[in-house]
Amino acid sequence: MASNRLLNRISSIRCIAAVALFSALALVPAWISVAQEPNSPSFEVATIKPSQPATAGPLIGISAGRITLTGFTLKELVVFAYWIHPSQVGGASGWMASDKFDIVGKPEKGFVPQDQLRKMVQSMLAERFQLSIRHDEKELPIYVLSEAKGGSKMKARKPNDGGAGFRLVFDGAARLPGRNATVAQLIFVLQTRGVFDRPVVDKTGFTGNFDFDLSWSPIENQPGGRGAAIASDSDAPDLFTAIQQQLGLKLESRRGPVDVVMIDRVEKPLTN
């Protein structure tokens, strides 16, 4: 009888301990993340070199066999890899925001979708820069992009329609022609080139590809396509008006929750 009571007591203690452990785990914040998920896609070969002092950047080149990232700081690499606005990167200071690198990544397969390429860059950052990050959520000033009254004015594209291939590169000062591009790609380019001073939340619901032409009068000293300040064109509409008139979209200023990537650990890479 005594031994049975002892066994029951031990069993109860184990049960209480298990419940306590489960409760403790439940209190761990869900936003804490790891350096890189296992089995993430990675480049077969990746080379990293310091950029030359006069290198323009950041510039992205994507071809069937590789991706070239020229003149990128670590912070800009995180922006590209996680498809976010620069204000959504926390903990990037010193060399992380100043030292520039030229990177060439070669996937094992010839053609890789753009979202897979970004995951490969994430893997490269974790392996070569020893980058460890966590995700947090913060309320920040944002822009909300939605369809304007009257509908989209962009030309919808269809697969194999014989139209121009993907292109989304600044033409001169504040002109951005897009060919076979998505709304998400448009937002990313405008964010990373400093045209948008805050994150943009896409509420258009558009998932297809489009042709469009966007030109506007920039605010004073607004960066251009390669980071150089561009003069204002008084004959062109402001960015908010241009987006509505030329694309049929509406840009509204608000505050809202956004994902923030916090850098917990990083090291300068060995170059090759």
C-alpha positions as CSV (number, residue, x, y, z in Angstrom):
1,M,0.0,0.0,0.0
2,A,2.8,2.4,0.9
3,S,4.6,1.7,-2.4
4,N,1.3,2.3,-4.3
5,R,0.9,5.7,-2.6
6,L,4.5,6.5,-3.4
7,L,4.0,5.6,-7.1
8,N,0.8,7.7,-7.2
9,R,2.7,10.7,-5.7
10,I,5.5,10.4,-8.2
11,S,3.0,10.2,-11.0
12,S,1.2,13.3,-9.8
13,I,4.5,15.2,-9.5
14,R,5.4,14.3,-13.1
15,C,2.0,15.3,-14.3
16,I,2.2,18.7,-12.5
17,A,5.7,19.3,-13.9
18,A,4.6,18.5,-17.4
19,V,1.7,20.9,-17.1
20,A,4.0,23.6,-15.8
21,L,6.4,23.1,-18.7
22,F,3.6,23.2,-21.2
23,S,2.3,26.4,-19.6
24,A,5.7,28.0,-19.7
25,L,6.2,27.2,-23.4
26,A,2.8,28.7,-24.1
27,L,4.0,32.0,-22.7
28,V,7.0,32.2,-25.1
29,P,6.2,35.0,-27.6
30,A,5.2,33.6,-31.0
31,W,7.2,36.2,-32.9
32,I,10.6,34.9,-31.8
33,S,12.2,33.3,-34.9
34,V,15.4,31.4,-35.8
35,A,18.3,32.2,-38.0
36,Q,17.2,30.1,-40.9
37,E,14.7,27.3,-41.4
38,P,16.2,23.9,-42.1
39,N,16.0,22.6,-45.6
40,S,15.6,26.1,-47.0
41,P,16.7,26.5,-50.7
42,S,20.2,27.7,-51.1
43,F,22.6,28.6,-53.9
44,E,24.9,26.0,-55.3
45,V,27.7,28.6,-55.4
46,A,27.8,32.1,-53.9
47,T,30.6,34.6,-54.2
48,I,30.9,37.6,-51.9
49,K,33.3,40.5,-52.5
50,P,33.7,44.0,-51.1
51,S,32.3,46.6,-53.5
52,Q,34.6,49.1,-55.2
53,P,34.3,52.6,-53.7
54,A,32.7,54.1,-56.9
55,T,30.2,51.2,-57.3
56,A,26.7,52.4,-57.9
57,G,24.1,50.5,-56.0
58,P,22.2,48.8,-54.8
59,L,21.6,47.1,-58.2
60,I,19.9,43.8,-58.8
61,G,20.5,41.6,-61.9
62,I,18.5,38.4,-62.4
63,S,19.2,36.0,-65.3
64,A,18.3,32.4,-66.0
65,G,21.5,31.1,-64.3
66,R,22.3,33.5,-61.5
67,I,21.4,36.6,-59.4
68,T,23.8,39.5,-59.1
69,L,23.5,41.9,-56.2
70,T,25.8,44.9,-56.6
71,G,26.6,47.5,-54.0
72,F,24.5,46.1,-51.2
73,T,24.9,46.8,-47.5
74,L,23.9,44.1,-45.1
75,K,20.8,46.1,-44.2
76,E,19.9,46.3,-47.9
77,L,20.4,42.6,-48.3
78,V,17.9,42.0,-45.4
79,V,15.5,44.3,-47.1
80,F,15.7,42.4,-50.3
81,A,15.7,38.9,-48.7
82,Y,12.6,39.6,-46.6
83,W,10.8,41.9,-49.1
84,I,10.4,44.8,-46.6
85,H,10.9,48.5,-46.2
86,P,14.2,49.7,-44.7
87,S,12.3,51.0,-41.7
88,Q,11.3,47.4,-40.9
89,V,14.9,46.4,-40.2
90,G,16.0,46.8,-36.6
91,G,19.5,46.4,-35.1
92,A,21.4,47.4,-38.3
93,S,24.1,49.9,-37.4
94,G,27.8,50.6,-38.1
95,W,29.3,48.5,-40.9
96,M,25.9,46.8,-41.4
97,A,24.5,50.0,-42.9
98,S,27.7,51.3,-44.5
99,D,30.0,48.5,-45.9
100,K,28.9,47.4,-49.4
101,F,29.2,44.0,-51.0
102,D,28.9,42.5,-54.5
103,I,27.3,39.1,-54.5
104,V,26.8,36.5,-57.2
105,G,24.6,33.5,-56.5
106,K,24.2,30.6,-58.8
107,P,21.3,28.2,-58.2
108,E,21.6,24.5,-59.0
109,K,18.8,24.9,-61.5
110,G,18.8,27.4,-64.4
111,F,15.5,29.2,-63.7
112,V,14.3,29.9,-60.2
113,P,11.2,31.9,-59.3
114,Q,11.9,35.3,-57.6
115,D,10.4,34.2,-54.3
116,Q,12.8,31.2,-54.2
117,L,15.7,33.5,-55.0
118,R,14.9,35.6,-52.0
119,K,14.9,32.5,-49.8
120,M,18.2,31.5,-51.2
121,V,19.5,34.9,-50.2
122,Q,18.1,34.3,-46.7
123,S,20.1,31.0,-46.6
124,M,23.2,32.8,-47.8
125,L,22.9,35.4,-45.1
126,A,22.5,32.8,-42.4
127,E,25.5,30.8,-43.7
128,R,28.0,33.4,-44.8
129,F,27.1,36.3,-42.6
130,Q,26.0,34.2,-39.6
131,L,22.8,36.2,-39.6
132,S,20.3,35.4,-36.9
133,I,17.1,37.4,-36.8
134,R,13.7,37.4,-35.0
135,H,10.4,38.8,-36.1
136,D,8.5,41.4,-34.1
137,E,5.4,43.4,-34.8
138,K,5.3,47.1,-34.4
139,E,2.8,49.9,-35.2
140,L,4.4,52.3,-37.7
141,P,3.3,55.0,-40.1
142,I,2.3,53.1,-43.3
143,Y,0.8,53.7,-46.7
144,V,-2.2,51.5,-47.7
145,L,-2.4,50.9,-51.5
146,S,-5.9,49.9,-52.8
147,E,-7.9,50.1,-56.0
148,A,-9.2,53.6,-56.8
149,K,-12.7,54.4,-57.8
150,G,-13.1,53.7,-61.5
151,G,-10.8,50.6,-61.3
152,S,-7.2,49.8,-62.4
153,K,-5.7,51.6,-65.4
154,M,-2.8,49.1,-65.8
155,K,-2.8,46.7,-68.7
156,A,-3.3,43.1,-67.5
157,R,-0.9,40.5,-69.0
158,K,-1.5,36.9,-69.8
159,P,1.0,34.1,-69.9
160,N,2.7,33.7,-73.3
161,D,0.8,36.7,-74.7
162,G,3.8,37.8,-76.8
163,G,4.3,41.0,-74.8
164,A,7.5,42.4,-73.4
165,G,9.3,40.4,-70.7
166,F,9.7,41.6,-67.1
167,R,11.2,45.0,-66.7
168,L,11.0,47.5,-63.8
169,V,13.9,49.9,-64.0
170,F,13.9,53.7,-63.4
171,D,14.0,55.6,-66.7
172,G,15.7,58.9,-66.0
173,A,14.5,60.8,-62.9
174,A,11.1,60.1,-61.6
175,R,9.8,57.8,-64.3
176,L,9.2,54.1,-63.7
177,P,7.9,52.0,-66.6
178,G,6.8,48.5,-65.7
179,R,6.5,45.6,-68.1
180,N,5.0,42.2,-67.0
181,A,5.4,43.3,-63.4
182,T,3.3,42.7,-60.3
183,V,2.0,45.3,-57.8
184,A,4.2,43.7,-55.1
185,Q,7.3,44.3,-57.3
186,L,6.3,47.9,-58.0
187,I,5.9,48.5,-54.2
188,F,9.2,46.9,-53.5
189,V,11.2,49.0,-56.0
190,L,9.6,52.2,-54.8
191,Q,10.3,51.3,-51.2
192,T,13.9,50.3,-51.6
193,R,14.8,53.3,-53.8
194,G,13.5,55.8,-51.1
195,V,10.5,57.0,-53.0
196,F,8.2,55.7,-50.2
197,D,9.3,56.9,-46.8
198,R,7.4,54.2,-45.0
199,P,6.1,50.6,-45.6
200,V,3.3,50.0,-48.0
201,V,0.6,47.5,-47.3
202,D,-1.0,46.1,-50.5
203,K,-4.8,46.0,-50.3
204,T,-5.4,45.9,-54.0
205,G,-6.0,42.2,-54.2
206,F,-4.2,42.1,-57.6
207,T,-2.1,39.0,-58.1
208,G,-1.4,39.1,-61.8
209,N,1.2,40.9,-64.0
210,F,0.7,44.2,-65.6
211,D,2.2,46.8,-68.0
212,F,2.2,50.4,-66.8
213,D,4.0,53.7,-66.9
214,L,4.4,55.8,-63.8
215,S,5.9,59.3,-63.7
216,W,5.6,62.0,-61.0
217,S,7.1,65.1,-59.5
218,P,9.2,64.1,-56.6
219,I,9.5,65.9,-53.3
220,E,12.7,67.9,-52.8
221,N,15.8,65.8,-52.6
222,Q,13.9,62.6,-53.1
223,P,16.3,59.8,-54.1
224,G,16.1,58.6,-57.7
225,G,16.5,55.2,-59.2
226,R,20.1,54.8,-58.1
227,G,20.1,56.9,-54.9
228,A,20.9,60.2,-56.5
229,A,18.8,63.2,-55.5
230,I,16.5,64.3,-58.4
231,A,15.0,67.7,-59.2
232,S,11.3,68.3,-59.0
233,D,9.3,68.5,-62.3
234,S,6.6,71.1,-61.7
235,D,4.6,69.9,-64.8
236,A,4.2,66.3,-63.4
237,P,1.7,65.4,-60.7
238,D,2.8,64.4,-57.2
239,L,3.2,60.7,-56.5
240,F,-0.2,60.2,-54.8
241,T,-2.0,61.9,-57.8
242,A,0.2,60.1,-60.4
243,I,-0.6,56.6,-58.9
244,Q,-4.3,57.3,-59.0
245,Q,-4.4,59.0,-62.5
246,Q,-1.9,56.6,-64.2
247,L,-2.4,53.3,-62.4
248,G,-5.9,53.5,-61.1
249,L,-4.7,52.9,-57.5
250,K,-5.1,54.9,-54.3
251,L,-2.4,55.5,-51.7
252,E,-3.5,56.5,-48.2
253,S,-1.4,57.5,-45.2
254,R,-2.2,55.6,-41.9
255,R,-0.7,53.9,-39.0
256,G,-0.8,50.1,-38.6
257,P,1.0,46.9,-37.5
258,V,3.9,45.7,-39.7
259,D,6.4,42.9,-39.4
260,V,9.9,44.1,-38.2
261,V,13.0,42.0,-38.7
262,M,15.4,42.4,-35.7
263,I,19.0,41.5,-36.2
264,D,20.2,39.5,-33.2
265,R,23.6,38.4,-34.5
266,V,25.7,38.9,-37.6
267,E,29.4,38.8,-38.7
268,K,31.3,40.2,-41.6
269,P,31.6,37.4,-44.2
270,L,34.8,35.9,-45.5
271,T,35.0,37.2,-49.0
272,N,35.9,35.0,-52.0
